[in-house]
Amino acid sequence: MSRDRAPRLGPPGPGARRATFVVPPTLAGERLDKALAAGVEELSRAKARKIIGMGAVYLGTERCRVASKPVAAGDALTVTWHPEVLTPERYELDVLHEDARVVVVNKPAQQLSFGSELGDVGSLAHALARRYGPEAVLMHRLDKPASGLLLVARDAAAAAALTPQVREHRMSRRYLAIAAGTPAAGWCETPLVKEGRAVRPAHPGEEGMPARSFVEVLRTEGAASLVRVTLETGRTHQIRVHLMSLGAPLVGDRRYGGPDAPRVCLHAAHLGFVHPDGHPLAFDVAPHDDFWAAAGWSRPSDLDLA
């Protein structure tokens, strides 16, 4: 760990605040919480302890959750907080499969896959580390507002065995979504361009990241459609942007033009992969009731996840 350099973080999210300062000689040897309270006018020592506990403080380039950690002159301290969010929401792990090498979990909507600049307590990665140890690693991710299946390697050897499947898009992944409108069925191959925290379709003639999604319309109710999307690539926000580009943004996905709803109606319903020991595994899980309720739908009695 380099203690005299700040971490490489993106800009803080809406409403969040960030302070970075170098510990002066007058604070050398003080506790981390006391140093933060002395160096950041807006933070009391009690508030600093809460933020440290959330994992939103960096000592040099690494997170530090120990309020009593002594600091040294020249240490770079970076703290990010939201004035109205000082108690992170925690989620129970929903484990569908567990063995000595892999775990398959069902992430709820609104839980972060990994931590953010506001900390990692409450994230799925943090919960996995607490249960399975620090070697447990998420092999891929889901957007915060999405729910569904994620694969976890329990050690470095399992991660190394699974990585080629992730990198070469050989895992089988299918999603259910409720779209505002009816997208054209078939392959969507619109390249994507990342701009800051958002993604957009590439303009005609513009080079973007290749992205392929296969879209099936399962049923329609009023102005909305239940669609199944199979990913061949796994770009950031791929399904959300592809459906937007087809004129049918996701219900609840205001970032990409969808109507307001309590949650984004996107769920990773199927996951298939080859276990590090060589045998194939596949899992299917239906969305929870909040997925259907967000669109004003009832759960279909004949829902087919295959």
ABEGO torsion letter per residue (X at the ends): XBAABBBBBBBBBBGBBBBBBBBBAAABGBBAAAAAAAABAABBAAAAAAAAAAGABBBEABBBABAABBBBBGBBBBBBBBAABABBBBBBBBBABBBAABBBBBBBBGBBABBBAAEABGBAAAAAAAAAEAABBBABBBBAABBEBBBBBABAAAAAAAAAAAAAGABBBBBBBBBBEBBBBEBBABBBBBBEABBBBBBBGBBBBBBBBBBBBABBBEABBBBBBBBABBBBGAAAAAAAAAGBBBBGBAAAGBBBBABBBBBBABBBBBBAAGBBBBBBBBBBAAAAAAAGBBBBAABBAX
